[in-house]
């Protein structure tokens, strides 16, 4: 079966010429890169926010040890961002600007790593149709050249055969570009959702912690001013 497949691909490349051969190489490269990104997204737990949300809930309830334990060994970018903020709070850092800056640094590094390869996929989705069109133009030139050489003995099948072979390159380029473009859009959507989740959960953590911190001094003042606490 692999031998038949290789023979079919070889005949297809020979029929379409060097442009189709280049498009086949591009398709193999894009397919391999897509597989690598899928594995990376799965390994880095992109889109899995359950542990980060449970950690935020535990933190807001005052169980800070359990909250930090939940995100300590989680590879998800949102968990790394939450863990960074919790660690800074636990070390006594209460400046919101400093915490937000550090969380942005950690999250940005993780998201940038996940975004690697996107430009290559985008380049394939843009170049493949252009290569296909280029191959079609070259094929049409060749078909009309043969038609001219035939002179008065014009064979319509000669022209028709040359045209469909030329159009084969455009079809190949579009067949490569369309799925690659759709998959790239899906990858970008997943990363955008991850970025929004990081901002949302980090903001909820900071706002909740600030509320607890500001409430503690007020509680102390009320307790000191209440005569019932004097005994």
C-alpha positions in Angstrom: 0.0 0.0 0.0 2.7 2.6 0.8 4.4 1.7 -2.5 1.2 2.3 -4.4 0.8 5.6 -2.6 4.3 6.7 -3.4 3.8 5.7 -7.1 0.6 7.8 -7.2 2.2 10.8 -5.6 5.2 10.5 -8.0 3.0 10.3 -11.1 0.9 13.3 -9.8 4.1 15.3 -9.3 5.4 14.3 -12.8 2.1 15.3 -14.3 2.0 18.7 -12.6 5.6 19.5 -13.0 8.0 21.2 -10.6 5.4 23.6 -9.2 3.2 20.7 -8.0 6.3 19.0 -6.6 7.1 22.2 -4.6 3.4 22.3 -3.4 3.6 18.7 -2.2 6.7 19.6 -0.2 4.9 22.6 1.3 2.0 20.4 2.2 4.2 17.9 4.0 5.9 20.7 5.9 2.6 22.2 6.9 1.1 18.8 8.0 4.2 18.1 10.1 4.1 21.5 11.8 0.4 21.2 12.5 1.0 17.8 14.2 3.8 19.3 16.3 1.5 22.2 17.4 -1.3 19.8 18.3 1.1 17.8 20.5 2.4 21.0 22.1 -1.1 22.4 22.8 -2.0 19.0 24.4 1.2 18.8 26.4 0.9 22.4 27.6 -2.8 21.8 28.6 -4.1 24.7 26.5 -7.8 25.3 27.1 -7.9 23.3 30.3 -8.7 25.8 33.0 -10.4 23.7 35.6 -7.5 23.5 38.1 -6.9 27.2 37.8 -10.5 28.0 38.5 -10.6 25.7 41.5 -7.4 27.2 42.8 -8.9 30.7 42.5 -12.0 29.6 44.4 -9.9 28.0 47.2 -7.8 31.2 47.4 -10.9 33.4 47.7 -12.2 31.2 50.5 -8.9 31.6 52.4 -7.5 28.1 51.8 -4.3 29.5 50.2 -2.2 26.4 50.7 -4.6 24.2 48.8 -4.9 26.9 46.1 -1.2 27.0 45.5 -0.9 23.3 45.5 -3.6 23.0 42.8 -1.6 25.1 40.3 1.9 24.2 41.5 2.4 21.3 39.0 -0.1 22.3 36.3 1.5 23.0 33.0 -1.4 25.2 31.7 -0.4 28.8 31.0 -3.3 30.1 33.0 -2.2 28.1 36.0 1.3 29.4 35.6 0.0 33.0 35.7 -2.2 32.3 38.7 0.7 30.5 40.5 2.9 33.5 39.9 0.5 36.0 41.4 -0.1 33.7 44.4 3.6 33.2 45.0 4.1 37.0 45.0 1.3 37.5 47.5 2.6 34.8 49.7 6.1 36.4 49.8 4.5 39.7 51.0 4.4 41.5 47.7 1.2 43.6 47.6 1.9 46.0 44.8 -0.7 45.4 42.1 1.4 46.9 39.3 4.4 44.7 40.1 2.3 41.6 40.3 0.5 42.4 37.0 3.9 43.1 35.3 5.3 39.8 36.5 2.2 37.8 35.5 2.3 39.5 32.1 5.9 38.5 31.7 5.3 34.9 32.6 2.1 34.6 30.5 3.7 36.4 27.5 6.6 34.0 27.5 4.3 31.0 27.6 2.0 32.3 24.9 4.8 33.3 22.7 6.3 29.8 22.8 2.9 28.4 21.9 2.6 30.9 19.0 5.8 29.7 17.3 5.2 28.3 13.9 2.1 30.3 13.2 3.9 32.6 10.8 5.1 29.6 8.9 1.6 28.2 8.6 0.4 31.6 7.5 3.1 31.8 4.9 2.1 28.4 3.5 -1.6 29.4 3.3 -0.7 32.6 1.4 2.1 31.2 -0.9 0.4 27.9 -1.9 -2.4 29.6 -4.0 0.1 31.9 -5.6 2.4 29.0 -6.5 -0.6 27.2 -7.9 -1.5 30.3 -10.0 2.1 30.6 -11.1 2.1 26.9 -12.3 -1.2 27.5 -14.1 0.3 30.5 -16.0 3.4 28.5 -16.9 1.2 25.6 -18.1 -1.0 27.8 -20.2 2.1 29.4 -21.8 3.4 25.9 -22.7 0.0 24.8 -24.0 -0.3 27.8 -26.3 3.3 27.3 -27.4 2.6 23.8 -28.5 -0.6 25.1 -30.2 1.5 27.6 -32.2 4.0 24.9 -33.2 1.2 22.7 -34.5 0.4 25.4 -37.1 -2.6 24.5 -39.2 -2.8 21.0 -37.8 -4.5 22.1 -34.7 -5.6 19.4 -32.3 -8.2 20.7 -29.8 -7.3 17.8 -27.5 -3.8 19.1 -27.3 -4.9 22.5 -26.0 -7.5 21.0 -23.7 -5.0 18.6 -22.2 -2.5 21.3 -21.6 -5.1 23.5 -19.9 -6.4 20.9 -17.4 -2.8 20.0 -16.5 -2.1 23.7 -15.9 -5.2 24.2 -13.8 -4.1 21.2 -11.7 -1.5 23.4 -10.0 -4.1 26.0 -9.0 -6.4 23.3 -7.6 -3.4 21.8 -5.6 -2.5 25.2 -4.2 -6.0 25.9 -3.0 -6.4 22.4 -1.6 -3.3 23.0 0.6 -4.1 26.7 1.5 -7.7 26.2 2.7 -7.3 23.6 5.4 -4.0 25.2 6.6 -5.8 28.6 6.9 -8.7 27.1 8.9 -6.4 25.2 11.2 -4.3 28.3 11.8 -7.5 30.2 12.7 -8.4 27.5 15.2 -4.9 27.7 16.8 -5.1 31.5 17.1 -8.6 31.3 18.6 -7.4 28.8 21.2 -4.5 31.1 22.2 -6.8 34.2 22.3 -9.1 32.3 24.6 -6.1 31.4 26.8 -5.1 35.0 27.0 -8.5 36.2 28.0 -8.8 33.5 30.6 -5.4 34.6 32.1 -6.5 38.2 32.3 -9.9 37.2 33.8 -8.6 34.9 36.5 -5.7 37.1 37.4 -7.9 40.1 37.7 -10.3 38.2 39.9 -7.5 37.0 42.1 -6.0 40.5 42.5 -9.4 42.2 43.1 -10.4 39.5 45.7 -7.1 39.7 47.5 -7.2 43.5 47.6 -10.7 43.4 49.0 -9.6 41.0 51.8 -6.5 43.1 52.5 -8.5 46.3 52.8 -11.2 44.7 54.9 -8.7 43.5 57.6 -7.7 47.0 58.9 -11.4 48.0 58.9 -12.3 45.0 61.0 -9.5 45.8 63.5 -10.7 49.3 63.9 -14.3 48.2 64.5 -13.1 45.6 67.0 -11.1 48.2 68.9 -14.0 50.7 69.0 -16.5 48.1 70.2 -16.8 48.2 74.0 -17.9 44.6 74.1 -14.4 43.5 73.1 -12.9 45.2 76.1 -13.6 42.2 78.4 
